[in-house]
Amino acid sequence: MADRETPGTFPPNLDLTVPSVARMYDYVLQGKDNFEVDRKAIDAMLVELPEIFQFCHDNRRFLARAVEYVAGRGIDQFLDLGAGLPTVDNTHQVAQRARPGARVVYVDNDPIVLAHGRAILAENPDTTVITADLRDTDAVLDHPDTTRLLDLDRPVCVMLVSLLHCIPDADDPFGIVRRLMDRLPSGSAVIFSHIVSDDPEAGEWLTQRVLAAGTEWGRVRSPEEVAATAEGLDLVSPSTDDGGTPILVDCATWRVPGTTPLARPADPEQRMWEHAGVAVKP
Ligand SMILES: C[S@@+](CC[C@H](N)C(=O)[O-])C[C@H]1O[C@@H](n2cnc3c(N)ncnc32)[C@H](O)[C@@H]1O
């Protein structure tokens, strides 16, 4: 990383004075594609909110379980929005293990994701990465690389994993989901998780910390607010035996064999978690 920390060397025009969500998340996941500015921002937050570390790792495991589950239902096309930097068990690896030939389009608005993703995916003809902003849903769906790899007349799995809290209210995060799903056929699915808190003060604390770091972000929302993601869709049961009420749960407990799905972490001290679910378009 040493040469990458020299401004202007990798990739060009990278502003090393402002942390990026993609690189901060990479640091929490113990990746190597982050800079001093990202590490400092996260280290300061971890002191006061150590559960960040846990819920980021839980979220990544949720992503893999959910992709495997959706592939098992027969979906072989994935649009991974806000995909982040490559890590272990990326969407294409999980999806193609479960369903060889599955196609994956990774989308992120941080160009560093493109820089890393292109190199990793160079030899995988069924996968690509594009730089786009998910708020422009038509630009994402009509991007030539999206339409080259995905047949939008067949079910697609849209992934909004640990993403919608990056979108401010003014940009109507849940309206984005509706616009995307409106253009996709019945049987399409959405995999999502969102940082939530049932302690408004704690939620506001994290929101202000991330915004103060200088990065563009939305906010921590309440579990009730995040339920809007699945509006008009059929939520899948979070239980591996398909029983119980289909509800959104702490991502750490979504379809984990032998684990009861929980609407919030059992530890009352844990004030924040990734609220998660999978829903299907009827
Ligand atoms: C917390 S990371 C989540 C990465 C991955 N989805 C996961 O759950 O492991 C959020 C990602 O969303 C990207 N992102 C934020 N706002 C976005 C936007 N408006 N359009 C596209 N990507 C965005 C960030 O650059 C970052 O890589």
The ligand as an ORCA input file, in Angstrom:
! r2SCAN-3c Opt
* xyz 0 1
  C     -20.961     -0.317      3.696
  S     -20.479     -0.632      2.051
  C     -21.338     -2.139      1.716
  C     -20.607     -3.069      0.762
  C     -21.344     -4.372      0.457
  N     -22.644     -4.137     -0.114
  C     -21.503     -5.224      1.687
  O     -22.556     -5.200      2.311
  O     -20.558     -5.926      2.050
  C     -21.487      0.552      1.134
  C     -21.038      0.729     -0.304
  O     -22.032      1.484     -1.011
  C     -21.390      2.404     -1.875
  N     -22.325      3.505     -2.131
  C     -22.707      4.487     -1.273
  N     -23.572      5.328     -1.856
  C     -23.769      4.859     -3.133
  C     -24.536      5.312     -4.237
  N     -25.282      6.397     -4.131
  N     -24.485      4.603     -5.388
  C     -23.692      3.495     -5.480
  N     -22.937      3.030     -4.475
  C     -22.960      3.704     -3.304
  C     -20.129      2.814     -1.111
  O     -19.134      3.324     -1.974
  C     -19.725      1.493     -0.464
  O     -18.851      0.757     -1.281
*
